[in-house]
Amino acid sequence: MPIADQQYTALQQLDGVISDMVSHISDFTKNPADFTRDRKLNASTTIKVTLNMEGQSLNTEMIHAFPDMDDRMTTSAYEQQKAKLTPDMFMALLNDYNNTLYRHNLYNGKYELFATDGSDFNMPYQSKSKYAMKAPTGRPKINGEPYKPFSQMHGNMLFNITDRTYQDIVIQPKSSADERGAALEMFERLHPKHPYIIMMDRGYDGFNMIEHCNRLNGDGYYVIRTKAGDGGIKEIANLPDRECDVEMEFKVTTSNRYYIQNKDTENIHLINAPKNIHKKYLSPNTRYQRWDFKQFEKIKCRVVKFQINDPESGKQVWEVLITNLNRFEFPAKKMKELYHIRWDIETSFRELKYALGAVQFHSRKDDFVEMELIAHLIMFNVVSRTINAVSVPQSAQKKYKYVLSFKDAVTLVRKYFRLHAHEPPDRIYAELLGYTRPVVSGRADKRNMKPKSAVWFMYRVA
C-alpha cells in the first residue's frame, strides 16, 4: 500500500493506491483470469472512469473520459470490463485511500469526531433486484389496489467530521434496513490513531447500543441524542424541564419471569430479546430487540438535558444527550457544540448526492450501483482532502469568512483526474482559489421533505 506523504496531492495519492490495487487485481475480480490480457480498457482505466462518473448519460460519460475518437470505448465495452470487478474492490480502495491521510484534523487538538447516519438512494427498478420494494403509492392500480414497485437502497455511513471524509459504509435494502446493526458493524472496524467521539441522532439510542458504546475500542467516546419525553427511557422522561447533567444507571434483564416478579419493587427494564424460540408460528405483532450481553446488566451513562431553539418553529425545545464524556472536559455548553457539529453529516449527504451526482446511477444491476455509490464516497474524500490542503486568504474588509466552494472543487478535481489531463497536479490549488463562497452563519431555512424517484436513463441532462 502506498505510504502516506504530505508532499503528494490527494489525486496523486489516489493514483498510487489504484496502482497498488491493480498489481493484485485478481483478488477483486470474479474470475482470476480477468484483466490478464493487454487491453486498451485495462483495470486501472476502468476503475478511474468509474470513479470519475458524473450524473450524465453513459454515452456522455464515455465522450468525456475518451475525448479522442480513436481511443474512445463504447458503453458496451466499458460495461463488460466493469462487470469483472466486485464492489469489494471499491471498499478496499476506500479503506486503503483513507489510510494514506498524512495528518488528521482534531477537535480541541485531541479528538477525531465521527458521526453515523443513513440515507436512501433511489435506483431504476428491477424486479429481481435485492433492493426492489413494493409499496402502496397511489398509481398504478393492480386488482383494484394502489401499487407501484420501486428499488431503493439504504446507505449507512460513518463520517469523519473533523476531516470531512467518509470512513465506512454498509449498504442494505431499504425494506430490511438495520441502522443500529450497521453502526455496530462499522464501529468494530474503526481503529483511529487518536481518541475519538462518535455522534448519533435519535433512532440509534437503546440499551444495546449504549452498552456497546461503553465498550468502544481504545479511547472511544460517544454522544447519542435521545427522546426527552414520551417514548424515551422512563428515567430520562421524568427529568424536570430544566438543564440537567446527571449520572444514571439502568438495570436491564432479558428474563421475562424476573421482570414480572420484581418490576413493582425494582427499577428494572425488560429487553425482549429472542432466546430459545420453540413456537413454530409467531404473531406479526411480536417485536424483538437485539441484545448482545448477559441476562442481567447494569448500564451506566451520563445524561445531559438542555434547551435549544427549533429552527423550523422558533420555539424552545428540550434535547437530551447520552454520553460517557467527562463532564469537566465537556460541560453542558460543550455538549451543545457537539450536538450542533453533528449536523455536518447531513450537509455531506447533500453534497454527495447533488455535487457528486449520487442520485443518478448508470445501471440497474445491484453490483454496479453499489460500485458507483462507493466510488462517489472515494471522490468525496478526494475533494475534501484537496480543499483541506488549501489555505484561503481572509480580508478584514470583508464581512464574512470565505471558504472554497465544494461544488466547484468537485468539477476541478474531476478535470485533473481525467485520463487525458496533462496539467501539473499541484496546479489545482491555484485554480481552487478562484472559487470561494462566504460562510453565513445563523441562517435557518425550513427543511422541505419531498419524495424523489430515480432519474431514468432517457431523462438524463445529457
C-alpha positions in Angstrom: 0.0 0.0 0.0 1.4 3.5 -0.9 2.9 5.4 2.1 1.0 8.5 3.2 3.1 11.6 2.3 2.1 15.2 2.6 4.1 16.2 -0.4 1.7 14.5 -2.8 -1.7 15.8 -3.8 -4.8 13.9 -2.9 -5.2 12.8 -6.5 -1.6 11.6 -6.7 -2.2 9.5 -3.6 -5.3 8.0 -5.1 -3.3 7.1 -8.3 -0.8 5.4 -6.0 -3.5 3.4 -4.3 -5.1 2.4 -7.6 -1.7 1.3 -9.0 -1.1 -0.8 -5.9 -4.5 -2.4 -6.1 -4.1 -3.2 -9.9 -0.9 -5.1 -9.1 -3.1 -7.8 -7.4 -6.4 -7.1 -9.1 -7.2 -10.9 -9.3 -8.1 -10.6 -5.6 -11.1 -8.4 -6.5 -12.3 -10.0 -9.8 -15.0 -12.6 -10.4 -12.6 -14.7 -12.4 -8.8 -15.0 -11.7 -8.2 -14.7 -15.5 -9.9 -11.3 -15.7 -7.7 -8.3 -16.8 -4.8 -10.6 -17.6 -4.9 -9.8 -21.3 -3.4 -6.5 -22.5 -6.4 -4.3 -23.5 -6.9 -0.6 -24.0 -9.6 -0.6 -21.3 -7.5 -2.2 -18.6 -8.2 -2.5 -14.9 -6.7 0.9 -14.0 -8.6 2.7 -16.7 -11.9 1.0 -15.8 -11.5 2.0 -12.2 -10.6 5.6 -13.0 -13.5 6.0 -15.4 -15.9 4.6 -12.7 -14.6 7.0 -10.1 -15.0 10.0 -12.4 -18.6 9.3 -13.3 -21.0 12.2 -13.0 -24.8 12.2 -13.4 -25.0 12.3 -17.2 -25.8 9.6 -19.7 -23.3 6.8 -20.2 -22.5 7.9 -23.7 -21.7 11.4 -22.5 -19.5 9.9 -19.7 -17.5 8.0 -22.4 -17.1 11.1 -24.5 -15.7 13.0 -21.5 -13.5 10.1 -20.5 -12.1 9.5 -24.0 -12.2 12.8 -26.0 -10.1 11.3 -28.8 -12.4 9.4 -31.0 -9.7 6.8 -31.9 -9.3 5.9 -28.2 -13.0 6.0 -27.3 -14.5 3.0 -25.7 -18.1 2.0 -26.3 -20.5 1.8 -23.5 -20.8 -2.0 -24.1 -17.0 -2.4 -23.8 -17.0 -0.4 -20.5 -19.9 -2.4 -19.1 -18.2 -5.7 -19.9 -14.9 -4.6 -18.2 -16.7 -3.2 -15.2 -18.6 -6.5 -14.8 -15.3 -8.2 -14.0 -14.9 -6.1 -10.8 -16.7 -6.5 -7.5 -18.0 -3.9 -5.0 -15.4 -5.3 -2.5 -12.7 -3.8 -4.7 -14.1 -0.3 -4.2 -14.5 -0.9 -0.5 -10.8 -1.9 -0.3 -9.9 1.2 -2.4 -11.9 3.4 0.1 -10.1 1.9 3.1 -6.6 2.0 1.5 -7.1 5.6 0.4 -8.2 6.7 3.9 -5.1 5.1 5.3 -2.9 7.5 3.2 -4.1 10.5 5.0 -0.9 12.1 6.4 -2.3 14.2 9.2 -5.8 14.3 10.8 -7.6 17.4 11.9 -8.5 17.1 15.6 -11.3 18.6 17.7 -9.8 20.5 20.6 -6.4 19.3 19.4 -7.2 15.8 20.7 -10.3 14.0 19.3 -11.4 12.7 15.9 -15.1 13.3 15.5 -17.3 10.8 13.8 -21.0 10.7 13.0 -23.1 7.9 11.7 -26.4 8.2 9.9 -28.2 6.7 6.9 -29.5 8.0 3.7 -31.7 6.5 1.0 -30.7 6.1 -2.7 -33.3 5.5 -5.4 -32.3 3.3 -8.3 -34.0 2.3 -11.6 -36.5 -0.5 -10.8 -35.6 -4.1 -11.4 -37.9 -6.8 -10.2 -35.2 -9.3 -9.3 -33.1 -6.8 -7.5 -32.5 -7.4 -3.8 -33.3 -3.7 -3.4 -36.7 -4.0 -5.0 -39.6 -2.7 -2.9 -43.3 -2.8 -3.3 -45.3 -0.2 -1.5 -48.7 1.4 -2.0 -48.0 4.8 -3.5 -51.2 5.7 -5.4 -50.8 4.7 -9.0 -51.0 2.5 -11.0 -53.5 0.0 -9.6 -53.4 -3.7 -9.8 -56.5 -5.7 -9.0 -58.0 -2.5 -7.6 -55.2 -1.9 -5.1 -52.8 1.1 -5.4 -49.4 -0.5 -6.2 -46.2 0.9 -7.7 -42.9 -1.1 -7.3 -39.6 0.7 -7.0 -36.0 0.0 -5.9 -34.2 1.7 -3.1 -31.1 1.0 -1.1 -30.1 2.4 2.3 -26.5 3.6 2.8 -25.4 3.5 6.5 -22.3 5.7 6.6 -19.7 6.6 9.1 -18.4 10.2 8.5 -15.2 11.8 9.9 -16.4 15.3 10.7 -13.0 16.8 11.5 -11.6 15.7 8.2 -14.9 15.8 6.3 -14.3 12.3 4.8 -16.3 9.1 4.7 -14.8 6.4 6.8 -17.0 3.4 6.1 -20.4 2.3 4.6 -22.8 -0.6 5.0 -25.3 -0.9 2.1 -28.7 -2.5 2.9 -32.0 -2.9 1.1 -34.3 -0.2 2.4 -37.0 -2.8 3.1 -34.8 -4.5 5.7 -32.5 -1.7 6.8 -31.0 -2.1 10.2 -29.2 1.2 11.1 -28.2 0.1 14.6 -26.8 -3.2 13.4 -24.9 -1.5 10.6 -23.5 1.1 13.0 -22.2 -1.6 15.3 -20.5 -3.3 12.4 -18.7 -0.1 11.4 -17.7 0.6 15.0 -16.0 -2.8 15.2 -13.9 -1.9 12.1 -13.0 1.5 13.5 -9.5 1.9 14.9 -8.4 5.5 14.8 -4.9 6.7 15.8 -6.3 9.3 18.2 -9.0 9.4 20.9 -12.4 9.7 19.1 -16.0 10.6 19.7 -18.9 9.0 17.7 -22.1 11.0 17.5 -25.5 9.6 16.7 -29.0 11.1 16.2 -32.3 9.7 17.6 -33.1 6.3 16.2 -29.7 4.9 17.4 -30.5 5.1 21.1 -31.2 1.9 23.0 -29.7 -0.1 25.8 -27.8 -2.4 23.5 -26.2 0.5 21.6 -25.3 2.3 24.9 -23.6 -0.7 26.3 -21.7 -1.4 23.0 -20.6 2.3 23.0 -19.4 1.9 26.7 -17.1 -0.8 25.4 -15.7 1.0 22.3 -12.2 0.2 21.1 -9.4 2.1 22.8 -10.1 5.7 23.7 -13.6 5.7 22.3 -16.4 8.0 23.4 -20.0 8.6 22.2 -22.8 11.1 22.2 -26.3 9.8 21.4 -29.3 12.1 21.0 -32.4 10.5 22.6 -36.0 11.4 23.3 -36.7 13.9 26.1 -40.4 12.9 26.7 -42.8 10.2 25.8 -41.4 7.2 24.1 -38.0 7.5 25.7 -36.3 5.9 28.7 -38.6 6.4 31.6 -35.9 7.8 34.0 -34.9 10.4 31.3 -38.6 11.2 30.5 -39.1 12.0 34.2 -36.3 14.6 34.3 -37.6 18.1 35.1 -37.8 20.7 32.3 -34.5 22.5 33.2 -30.9 22.0 32.4 -29.6 18.7 33.9 -26.3 16.9 33.9 -26.6 13.7 35.8 -25.1 10.2 36.0 -27.6 7.4 35.5 -27.6 3.6 35.9 -30.2 1.4 34.3 -30.7 -2.2 35.3 -31.8 -4.4 32.4 -32.7 -8.0 32.0 -33.9 -10.4 29.3 -35.7 -12.6 31.8 -39.4 -12.1 31.5 -40.1 -14.1 34.7 -37.7 -12.0 36.8 -39.2 -8.7 35.4 -42.8 -9.8 36.2 -41.8 -10.8 39.7 -39.7 -7.7 40.6 -41.0 -4.8 38.4 -43.0 -3.4 41.3 -40.1 -3.4 43.8 -37.2 -2.7 41.5 -36.5 -0.1 38.8 -35.8 -2.5 36.0 -36.1 -2.6 32.3 -37.1 -5.7 30.2 -35.4 -6.4 26.9 -37.5 -8.6 24.7 -34.6 -10.4 23.1 -35.1 -13.7 21.3 -33.6 -16.8 23.1 -34.9 -20.3 22.6 -37.9 -19.9 20.4 -39.9 -23.1 20.2 -43.1 -21.7 18.7 -43.5 -22.6 15.0 -45.6 -19.5 14.3 -45.1 -16.1 15.9 -47.5 -13.2 16.0 -46.6 -10.5 13.4 -47.0 -8.0 16.3 -44.1 -9.6 18.3 -41.2 -7.2 18.4 -37.8 -8.4 19.4 -34.9 -6.3 20.5 -31.2 -7.0 19.8 -29.2 -7.8 23.0 -25.6 -8.9 22.8 -24.8 -9.2 26.5 -25.6 -11.1 29.7 -29.1 -11.8 31.1 -28.6 -9.1 33.7 -26.6 -5.9 33.2 -26.2 -2.5 34.8 -25.7 0.2 32.2 -24.1 3.4 33.2 -24.1 6.7 31.3 -24.1 10.4 31.7 -27.3 12.3 30.7 -27.3 15.9 29.6 -30.5 17.9 29.1 -30.6 21.4 27.7 -32.8 23.8 25.8 -32.3 24.9 22.2 -34.2 26.9 19.5 -36.1 24.8 17.0 -35.0 26.3 13.6 -38.4 25.5 12.0 -40.9 26.7 14.6 -38.6 29.1 16.5 -39.9 27.6 19.8 -37.7 26.5 22.7 -37.4 22.7 22.8 -35.6 20.3 25.2 -32.9 18.0 23.9 -31.2 15.1 25.8 -27.8 13.6 25.0 -26.5 10.3 26.4 -22.7 10.1 26.7 -19.6 8.8 28.5 -17.6 12.0 28.1 -16.1 13.6 31.2 -18.3 16.5 32.5 -15.3 18.6 33.5 -13.8 18.4 30.0 -17.2 18.6 28.3 -19.6 20.6 30.3 -23.2 21.3 29.0 -22.0 24.2 26.8 -19.5 21.9 25.0 -22.2 19.2 24.6 -24.4 21.7 22.8 -21.5 22.5 20.5 -21.0 18.8 19.7 -24.7 18.4 19.1 -24.5 21.2 16.6 -21.4 19.8 14.8 -23.1 16.5 14.2 -25.3 18.2 11.5 -22.3 18.3 9.1 -23.1 14.7 8.1 -26.4 15.9 6.8 -24.7 18.5 4.8 -22.3 15.9 3.4 -25.3 13.8 2.1 -26.5 16.8 0.1 -23.0 17.3 -1.4 -22.7 13.6 -2.1 -26.0 13.4 -3.9 -26.1 16.7 -5.8 -22.5 17.9 -6.2 -21.0 14.5 -6.9 -24.2 13.1 -8.6 -25.0 10.1 -6.4 -28.7 10.5 -7.2 -28.2 9.2 -10.8 -26.7 5.8 -11.4 -25.7 4.3 -14.8 -27.1 0.8 -14.4 -29.9 -1.2 -12.8 -27.6 -4.0 -11.7 -27.1 -4.2 -8.0 -23.3 -4.7 -8.1 -22.9 -1.7 -10.5 -25.0 0.6 -8.4 -23.0 -0.4 -5.2 -19.8 0.3 -7.1 -20.9 3.7 -8.2 -22.0 4.7 -4.7 -18.7 3.7 -3.1 -16.9 5.4 -5.9 -18.7 8.6 -5.1 -17.6 8.3 -1.4 -14.0 7.9 -2.6 -14.2 11.0 -4.8 -15.9 12.9 -2.0 -12.9 12.2 0.2 -10.5 13.3 -2.6 -12.3 16.6 -2.9 -12.4 17.2 0.9 -8.7 16.4 1.2 -7.8 18.7 -1.7 -9.8 21.5 -0.1 -8.2 20.9 3.3 -4.8 21.4 1.7 -5.6 25.0 0.6 -5.5 28.0 2.8 -8.0 30.7 1.8 -6.7 34.3 2.4 -9.1 36.3 4.6 -9.6 40.1 4.4 -10.5 42.3 7.4 -12.5 44.5 4.9 -14.9 41.7 4.1 -18.0 41.0 6.2 -17.8 37.2 6.1 -15.2 34.5 6.2 -14.6 32.8 2.9 -14.1 29.1 2.1 -13.7 27.1 -1.0 -16.8 26.1 -2.9 -17.2 22.3 -2.6 -19.3 22.0 -5.8 -16.7 23.9 -7.9 -14.0 21.8 -6.3 -15.7 18.7 -7.5 -15.6 20.0 -11.1 -11.9 20.8 -10.8 -10.9 17.5 -9.2 -12.7 15.7 -12.0 -10.9 17.8 -14.6 -7.5 16.9 -13.1 -8.4 13.2 -12.7 -9.5 12.7 -16.3 -7.4 10.2 -18.3 -6.3 13.0 -20.7 -5.4 15.6 -18.1 -1.9 17.0 -18.8 -1.5 19.9 -16.3 0.7 19.5 -13.3 -1.5 18.1 -10.5 -0.5 20.7 -7.9 -1.8 23.5 -10.2 -5.3 22.6 -8.9 -4.6 24.5 -5.7 -4.3 27.8 -7.6 -7.5 27.1 -9.6 -9.4 26.4 -6.5 -8.7 29.8 -5.0 -10.8 31.3 -7.8 -13.9 29.6 -6.4 -14.8 30.7 -2.9 -18.1 31.4 -1.1 -18.9 33.3 2.1 -19.9 31.5 5.3 -23.1 33.0 6.5 -23.9 31.7 10.0 -27.3 31.8 11.7 -29.4 31.0 8.6 -32.2 28.6 9.1 -34.3 27.6 6.2 -37.3 25.3 6.6 -36.5 21.7 5.6 -38.9 20.6 2.9 -39.1 16.8 2.8 -40.3 15.7 -0.7 -40.1 12.1 -2.0 -37.9 11.7 -5.1 -37.8 8.8 -7.5 -34.8 7.6 -9.6 -33.9 9.5 -12.7 -34.4 7.2 -15.6 -31.7 6.9 -18.3 -33.7 8.7 -21.1 -34.2 11.8 -18.9 -30.5 12.5 -18.1 -29.3 16.0 -18.6 -27.0 15.0 -21.5 
